[in-house]
Amino acid sequence: MHLWVFFVVAVPFLLFSIVKEPDVDLIVSYPLTVNDPPATQKLTEVFTSYFDNNRTWEAPRHTASEDFSLLASSIKVPSIFWNFGGVDPEKWEQYERTRDPKLIPNSHQDNYAPVIEPTLKTGIDAMSLAALTFLKIDAVDGG
């Protein structure tokens, strides 16, 4: 039984002396999202040389599992999961002053609405840089 299930489900049963332990069936599970260190270092170098200094930083670690991890692990290739922001610059400045997390909604909140620019350009640039960094295309003569 997963540890969190134990604390959320089993501990109350123990505290209230309920005799029968609950039946728990795990129906969906994803592996932890772990970036490949050599690929991450390579892409970090590319991003920091392309984007302004104030536009790249290492995100703090957080507990997350994504189906993204299955895409790479199922075919045994390295993967890198990165984020890029889409916050209105005025809201970001206000957040920097106040550190009020309510100013910056995340992608799972109903009020999440990234600004179109520079979010779209940043995303296109980042994906293009990653593709150009890791995909090798041989030149074809005569075509």
Contact map, one row per residue, 1 for C-alpha under 8 A:
11101100000000000000000100000000000000000000000000000000000000000000000000000000000000000000000000000000000000000000000000000000000000000000000
11111100000000000000000000000000000000000000000000000000000000000000000000000000000000000000000000000000000000000000000000000000000000000000000
11111110000000000000000000000000000000000000000000000000000000000000000000000000000000000000000000000000000000000000000000000000000000000000000
01111111000000000000000000000000000000000000000000000000000000000000000000000000000000000000000000000000000000000000000000000000000000000000000
11111111110000000000000000000000000000000000000000000000000000000000000000000000000000000000000000000000000000000000000000000000000000000000000
11111111111000000000000000000000000000000000000000000000000000000000000000000000000000000000000000000000000000000000000000000000000000000000000
00111111111100000000000000000000000000000000000000000000000000000000000000000000000000000000000000000000000000000000000000000000000000000000000
00011111111100000000000000000000000000000000000000000000000000000000000000000000000000000000000000000000000000000000000000000000000000000000000
00001111111110000000010000000000000000000000000000000000000000000000000000000000000000000000000000000000000000000000000000000000000000000000000
00001111111111000000110000000000000000000000000000000000000000000000000000000000000000000000000000000000000000000000000000000000000000000000000
00000111111111100000000000000000000000000000000000000000000000000000000000000000000000000000000000000000000000000000000000000000000000000000000
00000011111111110000000000000000000000000000000000000000000000000000000000000000000000000000000000000000000000000000000000000000000000000000000
00000000111111111110100000000000000000000000000000000000000000000000000000000000000000000000000000000000000000000000000000000000000000000000000
00000000011111111110000000000000000000000000000000000000000000000000000000000000000000000000000000000000000000000000000000000000000000000000000
00000000001111111100000000000000000000000000000000000000000000000000000000000000000000000000000000000000000000000000000000000000000000000000000
00000000000111111100000000000000000000000000000000000000000000000000000000000000000000000000000000000000000000000000000000000000000000000000000
00000000000011111110000000000000000000000000000000000000000000000000000000000000000000000000000000000000000000000000000000000000000000000000000
00000000000011111111100000000000000000000000000000000000000000000000000000000000000000000000000000000000000000000000000000000000000000000000000
00000000000011001111100000000000000000000000000000000000000000000000000000000000000000000000000000000000000000000000000000000000000000000000000
00000000000000000111110000000000000000000000000000000000000000000000000000000000000000000000000000000000000000000000000000000000000000000000000
00000000010010000111111000000000000000000000000000000000000000000000000000000000000000000000000000000000000000000000000000000000000000000000000
00000000110000000001111100000000000000000000000000000000000000000000000000000000000000000000000000000000000000000000000000000000000000000000000
00000000000000000000111110000000000000000000000000000000000000000000000000000000000000000000000000000000000000000000000000000000000000000000000
10000000000000000000011111000000000000000000000000000000000000000000000000000000000000000000000000000000000000000000000000000000000000000000000
00000000000000000000001111100000000000000000000000000000000000000000000000000000000000000000000000000000000000000000000000000000000000000000000
00000000000000000000000111111000000000000000000000000000000000000000000000000000000000000000000000000000000000000000000000000000000000000000000
00000000000000000000000011111000000000000000000000000000000000000000000000000000000000000000000000000000000000000000000000000000000000000000000
00000000000000000000000001111100000000000000000000000000000000000000000000000000000000000000000000000000000000000000000000000000000000000000000
00000000000000000000000001111110000000000000000000000000000000000000000000000000000000000000000000000000000000000000000000000000000000000000000
00000000000000000000000000011111000000000000000000000000000000001110110000000000000000000000000000000000000000000000000000000000000000000000000
00000000000000000000000000001111100000000000000000000000000000001110110000000000000000000000000000000000000000000000000000000000000000000000000
00000000000000000000000000000111110000000000000000000000000000111100100000000000000000000000000000000000000000000000000000000000000000000000000
00000000000000000000000000000011111000000000000000000000000000011101100000000000100000000000000000000000000000000000000000000000000000000000000
00000000000000000000000000000001111100000000000000000000000000000000100000000011100000000000000000000000000000000000000000000000000000000000000
00000000000000000000000000000000111110110000000000000000000000000000000000000111100000000000000000000000000000000000000000000000000000000000000
00000000000000000000000000000000011111110000000000000000000000000000000000000111000000000000000000000000000000000000000000000000000000000000000
00000000000000000000000000000000001111111000000000000000000000000000000000000000000000000000000000000000000000000000000000000000000000000000000
00000000000000000000000000000000000111111100000000000000000000000000000000000000000000000000000000000000000000000000000000000000000000000000000
00000000000000000000000000000000001111111110000000000000000000000000000000000111000000000000000000000000000000000000000000000000000000000000000
00000000000000000000000000000000001111111111000000000000000000000000000000000001000000000000000000000000000000000000000000000000000000000000000
00000000000000000000000000000000000011111111100000000000000000000000000000000000000000000000000000000000000000000000000000000000000000000000000
00000000000000000000000000000000000001111111110000000000000000000000000000000000000000000000000000000000000000000000000000000000000000000000000
00000000000000000000000000000000000000111111111000000000000000000000000000000000000000000000000000000000000000000000000000000000010010000000000
00000000000000000000000000000000000000011111111100000000000000000000000000000000000000000000000000000000000000000000000000000000000000000000000
00000000000000000000000000000000000000001111111110000000000000000000000000000000000000000000000000000000000000000000000000000000000000000000000
00000000000000000000000000000000000000000111111111000000000000000000000000000000000000000000000000000000000000000000000000000000100010000000000
00000000000000000000000000000000000000000011111111100001000000000000000000000000000000000000000000000000000000000000000000000100100000000000000
00000000000000000000000000000000000000000001111111111001000000000000000000000000000000000000000000000000000000000000000000000000000000000000000
00000000000000000000000000000000000000000000111111110000000000000000000000000000000000000000000000000000000000000000000000000000000000000000000
00000000000000000000000000000000000000000000011111110000000000000000000000000000000000000000000000000000000000000000000000000000000000000000000
00000000000000000000000000000000000000000000001111111011000000000000000000000000000000000000000000000000000000000000000000000000000000000000000
00000000000000000000000000000000000000000000000111111111000000000000000000000000000000000000000000000000000000000000000000000000000000000000000
00000000000000000000000000000000000000000000000100111111000000000000000000000000000000000000000000000000000000000000000000000000000000000000000
00000000000000000000000000000000000000000000000000011111100000000000000000000000000000000000000000000000000000000000000000000000000000000000000
00000000000000000000000000000000000000000000000000111111100000000000000000000000000000000000000000000000000000000000000000000000000000000000000
00000000000000000000000000000000000000000000001100111111110000000000000000000000000000000000000000000000000000000000000000000000000000000000000
00000000000000000000000000000000000000000000000000000111111000000000000000000000000000000000000000000000000000000000000000000000000000000000000
00000000000000000000000000000000000000000000000000000001111100000000000000000000000000000000000000000000000000000000000000000000000000000000000
00000000000000000000000000000000000000000000000000000000111110000000000000000000000000000000000000000000000000000000000000000000000000000000000
00000000000000000000000000000000000000000000000000000000011111000000000000000000000000000000000000000000000000000000000000000000000000000000000
00000000000000000000000000000000000000000000000000000000001111100000000000000000000000000000000000000000000000000000000000000000000000000000000
00000000000000000000000000000000000000000000000000000000000111110000000000000000000000000000000000000000000000000000000000000000000000000000000
00000000000000000000000000000001000000000000000000000000000011111000000000000000000000000000000000000000000000000000000000000000000000000000000
00000000000000000000000000000001100000000000000000000000000001111100000000000000000000000000000000000000000000000000000000000000000000000000000
00000000000000000000000000000111100000000000000000000000000000111110100000000000000000000000000000000000000000000000000000000000000000000000000
00000000000000000000000000000111100000000000000000000000000000011111110000000000000000000000000000000000000000000000000000000000000000000000000
00000000000000000000000000000110000000000000000000000000000000001111111000000000000000000000000000000000000000000000000000000000000000000000000
00000000000000000000000000000000100000000000000000000000000000000111111100000000100000000000000000000000000000000000000000000000000000000000000
00000000000000000000000000000111110000000000000000000000000000001111111110000010000000000000000000000000000000000000000000000000000000000000000
00000000000000000000000000000110000000000000000000000000000000000111111111000000000000000000000000000000000000000000000000000000000000000000000
00000000000000000000000000000000000000000000000000000000000000000011111111100000000000000000000000000000000000000000000000000000000000000000000
00000000000000000000000000000000000000000000000000000000000000000001111111111110000000000000000000000000000000000000000000000000000000000000000
00000000000000000000000000000000000000000000000000000000000000000000111111111100000000000000000000000000000000000000000000000000000000000000000
00000000000000000000000000000000000000000000000000000000000000000000011111110000000000000000000000000000000000000000000000000000000000000000000
00000000000000000000000000000000000000000000000000000000000000000000001111111000000000000000000000000000000000000000000000000000000000000000000
00000000000000000000000000000000000000000000000000000000000000000000000111111100000000000000000000000000000000000000000000000000000000000000000
00000000000000000000000000000000000000000000000000000000000000000000000110111110000000000000000000000000000000000000000000000000000000000000000
00000000000000000000000000000000001100100000000000000000000000000000000110011111000000000000000000000000000000000000000000000000000000000000000
00000000000000000000000000000000011100100000000000000000000000000000100100001111100000000000000000000000000000000000000000000000000000000000000
00000000000000000000000000000000011100110000000000000000000000000000000000000111110000000000000000000000000000000000000000000000000000000000000
00000000000000000000000000000000111000000000000000000000000000000001000000000011111000000000000000000000000000000000000000000000000000000000000
00000000000000000000000000000000000000000000000000000000000000000000000000000001111100000000000000000000000000000000000000000000000000000000000
00000000000000000000000000000000000000000000000000000000000000000000000000000000111110000000000000000000000000000000000000000000000000000000000
00000000000000000000000000000000000000000000000000000000000000000000000000000000011111000000000000000000000000000000001001100000000000000000000
00000000000000000000000000000000000000000000000000000000000000000000000000000000001111100000000000000000000000000100001000000000000000000000000
00000000000000000000000000000000000000000000000000000000000000000000000000000000000111110000000000000000000000001111111000000000000000000000000
00000000000000000000000000000000000000000000000000000000000000000000000000000000000011111011000000000001000000000110000000000000000000000000000
00000000000000000000000000000000000000000000000000000000000000000000000000000000000001111111000000000000000000000110000000000000000000000000000
00000000000000000000000000000000000000000000000000000000000000000000000000000000000000111111100000000000000000000000000000000000000000000000000
00000000000000000000000000000000000000000000000000000000000000000000000000000000000000011111110000000000000000000000000000000000000000000000000
00000000000000000000000000000000000000000000000000000000000000000000000000000000000000111111111000000011000000000000000000000000000000000000000
00000000000000000000000000000000000000000000000000000000000000000000000000000000000000111111111100000011000000000000000000000000000000000000000
00000000000000000000000000000000000000000000000000000000000000000000000000000000000000001111111110000000000000000000000000000000000000000000000
00000000000000000000000000000000000000000000000000000000000000000000000000000000000000000111111111100010000000000000000000000000000000000000000
00000000000000000000000000000000000000000000000000000000000000000000000000000000000000000011111111111011000000000000000000000000000000000000000
00000000000000000000000000000000000000000000000000000000000000000000000000000000000000000001111111100000000000000000000000000000000000000000000
00000000000000000000000000000000000000000000000000000000000000000000000000000000000000000000111111100000000000000000000000000000000000000000000
00000000000000000000000000000000000000000000000000000000000000000000000000000000000000000000011111110000000000000000000000000000000000000000000
00000000000000000000000000000000000000000000000000000000000000000000000000000000000000000000011111111000000000000000000000000000000000000000000
00000000000000000000000000000000000000000000000000000000000000000000000000000000000000000000001001111111000000000000000000000000000000000000000
00000000000000000000000000000000000000000000000000000000000000000000000000000000000000000000001000111111100000000000000000000000000000000000000
00000000000000000000000000000000000000000000000000000000000000000000000000000000000000000000000000011111100000000000000000000000000000000000000
00000000000000000000000000000000000000000000000000000000000000000000000000000000000000000011011000011111100000000000000000000000000000000000000
00000000000000000000000000000000000000000000000000000000000000000000000000000000000000100011001000011111110000000000000000000000000000000000000
00000000000000000000000000000000000000000000000000000000000000000000000000000000000000000000000000001111111010110000000000000000000000000000000
00000000000000000000000000000000000000000000000000000000000000000000000000000000000000000000000000000001111110010000000000000000000000000000000
00000000000000000000000000000000000000000000000000000000000000000000000000000000000000000000000000000000111110010000000000000000000000000000000
00000000000000000000000000000000000000000000000000000000000000000000000000000000000000000000000000000000011111010000000000000000000000000000000
00000000000000000000000000000000000000000000000000000000000000000000000000000000000000000000000000000000111111110000000000000000000000000000000
00000000000000000000000000000000000000000000000000000000000000000000000000000000000000000000000000000000000111110000000000000000000000000000000
00000000000000000000000000000000000000000000000000000000000000000000000000000000000000000000000000000000100011111000000000000000000000000000000
00000000000000000000000000000000000000000000000000000000000000000000000000000000000000000000000000000000111111111100000000000000000000000000000
00000000000000000000000000000000000000000000000000000000000000000000000000000000000001000000000000000000000000111110000000000000000000000000000
00000000000000000000000000000000000000000000000000000000000000000000000000000000000011110000000000000000000000011111001000000000000000000000000
00000000000000000000000000000000000000000000000000000000000000000000000000000000000001110000000000000000000000001111111000000000000000000000000
00000000000000000000000000000000000000000000000000000000000000000000000000000000000001000000000000000000000000000111111100000000000000000000000
00000000000000000000000000000000000000000000000000000000000000000000000000000000000001000000000000000000000000000011111110000000000000000000000
00000000000000000000000000000000000000000000000000000000000000000000000000000000000001000000000000000000000000000011111111000000000000000000000
00000000000000000000000000000000000000000000000000000000000000000000000000000000000111000000000000000000000000000111111111100000000000000000000
00000000000000000000000000000000000000000000000000000000000000000000000000000000000000000000000000000000000000000001111111110000000000000000000
00000000000000000000000000000000000000000000000000000000000000000000000000000000000000000000000000000000000000000000111111111000000000000000000
00000000000000000000000000000000000000000000000000000000000000000000000000000000000100000000000000000000000000000000011111111100000000000000000
00000000000000000000000000000000000000000000000000000000000000000000000000000000000100000000000000000000000000000000001111111110000000000000000
00000000000000000000000000000000000000000000000000000000000000000000000000000000000000000000000000000000000000000000000111111111000000000000000
00000000000000000000000000000000000000000000000000000000000000000000000000000000000000000000000000000000000000000000000011111111100000000000000
00000000000000000000000000000000000000000000001000000000000000000000000000000000000000000000000000000000000000000000000001111111110000000000000
00000000000000000000000000000000000000000000000000000000000000000000000000000000000000000000000000000000000000000000000000111111111000000000000
00000000000000000000000000000000000000000000000000000000000000000000000000000000000000000000000000000000000000000000000000011111111100000000000
00000000000000000000000000000000000000000000011000000000000000000000000000000000000000000000000000000000000000000000000000001111111110000000000
00000000000000000000000000000000000000000010000000000000000000000000000000000000000000000000000000000000000000000000000000000111111111000000000
00000000000000000000000000000000000000000000000000000000000000000000000000000000000000000000000000000000000000000000000000000011111111100000000
00000000000000000000000000000000000000000000000000000000000000000000000000000000000000000000000000000000000000000000000000000001111111110000000
00000000000000000000000000000000000000000010010000000000000000000000000000000000000000000000000000000000000000000000000000000000111111100000000
00000000000000000000000000000000000000000000000000000000000000000000000000000000000000000000000000000000000000000000000000000000011111110000000
00000000000000000000000000000000000000000000000000000000000000000000000000000000000000000000000000000000000000000000000000000000001111111000000
00000000000000000000000000000000000000000000000000000000000000000000000000000000000000000000000000000000000000000000000000000000000101111100000
00000000000000000000000000000000000000000000000000000000000000000000000000000000000000000000000000000000000000000000000000000000000000111110000
00000000000000000000000000000000000000000000000000000000000000000000000000000000000000000000000000000000000000000000000000000000000000011111000
00000000000000000000000000000000000000000000000000000000000000000000000000000000000000000000000000000000000000000000000000000000000000001111100
00000000000000000000000000000000000000000000000000000000000000000000000000000000000000000000000000000000000000000000000000000000000000000111111
00000000000000000000000000000000000000000000000000000000000000000000000000000000000000000000000000000000000000000000000000000000000000000011111
00000000000000000000000000000000000000000000000000000000000000000000000000000000000000000000000000000000000000000000000000000000000000000001111
00000000000000000000000000000000000000000000000000000000000000000000000000000000000000000000000000000000000000000000000000000000000000000001111
